[in-house]
Amino acid sequence: MLKEMDADALIEAVKVVGSGGAYIHPKVTHNLIKEYRRLASGNGANANHDSHEVGFREVEYRKPLHILTRRECEVLQLMTDGFSNRMIGEDLYISEKTVKNHVSNILQKMNVNDRTQAVVESIKKGWVKVR
C-alpha cells in the first residue's frame, strides 16, 4: 500500500487482505516485477550488494542492513557521493528535515560524530561504492 492512497482504496485493500487475499498497489507492480526478474536471472546472487533506483538513476550500495534501514543506506550512499542534505532530499523526494533525521540516525547507529566519519567508516567497511 502507499501513503497517498485514498480512504476507499485503503478500505478495499484491507478487505482483500482480511479475506486471505494479497494486495499490491499498481504503482508498485513495476518495481516488484523488475526485482523478481533480477533475482531470477541470477544477478541478485551477491547478497552483500543491492541496487535501487532513486530518481532517474540507480544507487548501488552494500548492505549494512543489520545496522541501517534501506533508506538510511540510500542516504549514506548519497552522502558518500557528496550530496548535501538538500540535494539528498530532492533526489529521494523527501524533506530536508527527514534527511537530517536519517543522518542523525546513521551517526548514532554507526557510533560516529559527523558525516565525514560516517562516510569514511562506510567506505572502509565496503558499505558504499565510491564513484
LINMOSUL-V912074 format. One record per residue. N is the residue number from 1. OMEGA is omega in radians with two decimals (none if undefined). Layout:
<<N OMEGA> <N OMEGA>>
This chain:
<<1 -3.13> <2 -3.13> <3 -3.04> <4 3.13> <5 3.09> <6 -3.04> <7 -3.13> <8 3.13> <9 3.11> <10 3.12> <11 3.13> <12 3.13> <13 3.13> <14 3.11> <15 -3.13> <16 -3.13> <17 3.13> <18 3.13> <19 3.07> <20 3.14> <21 3.11> <22 3.13> <23 3.03> <24 3.13> <25 -3.11> <26 3.13> <27 -3.09> <28 -3.03> <29 -3.12> <30 -3.13> <31 3.12> <32 3.13> <33 3.12> <34 3.13> <35 3.10> <36 -3.14> <37 3.13> <38 -3.13> <39 -3.11> <40 -3.12> <41 -3.13> <42 3.12> <43 3.12> <44 -3.05> <45 -3.11> <46 -3.04> <47 -3.14> <48 -3.11> <49 3.07> <50 3.00> <51 -3.01> <52 3.10> <53 3.09> <54 -3.09> <55 -3.10> <56 -3.14> <57 -3.12> <58 3.09> <59 3.09> <60 3.07> <61 3.07> <62 -2.94> <63 2.87> <64 -2.99> <65 3.02> <66 3.13> <67 -3.01> <68 3.02> <69 3.10> <70 -3.13> <71 3.11> <72 3.06> <73 3.10> <74 -3.14> <75 3.14> <76 3.10> <77 3.14> <78 3.02> <79 3.12> <80 3.11> <81 3.09> <82 -3.13> <83 3.01> <84 3.10> <85 -3.14> <86 -3.14> <87 3.12> <88 3.12> <89 3.13> <90 -3.10> <91 -3.10> <92 -3.12> <93 3.07> <94 -3.11> <95 3.10> <96 3.10> <97 3.10> <98 3.09> <99 3.13> <100 3.08> <101 3.11> <102 -3.14> <103 3.12> <104 3.10> <105 3.12> <106 -3.12> <107 -3.12> <108 -3.10> <109 3.13> <110 3.14> <111 3.09> <112 -3.03> <113 -3.09> <114 -3.09> <115 -3.10> <116 3.10> <117 3.12> <118 -3.13> <119 -3.13> <120 3.14> <121 -3.11> <122 3.07> <123 3.13> <124 -3.10> <125 3.12> <126 -3.10> <127 -3.10> <128 3.11> <129 3.09> <130 -3.09> <131 none>>
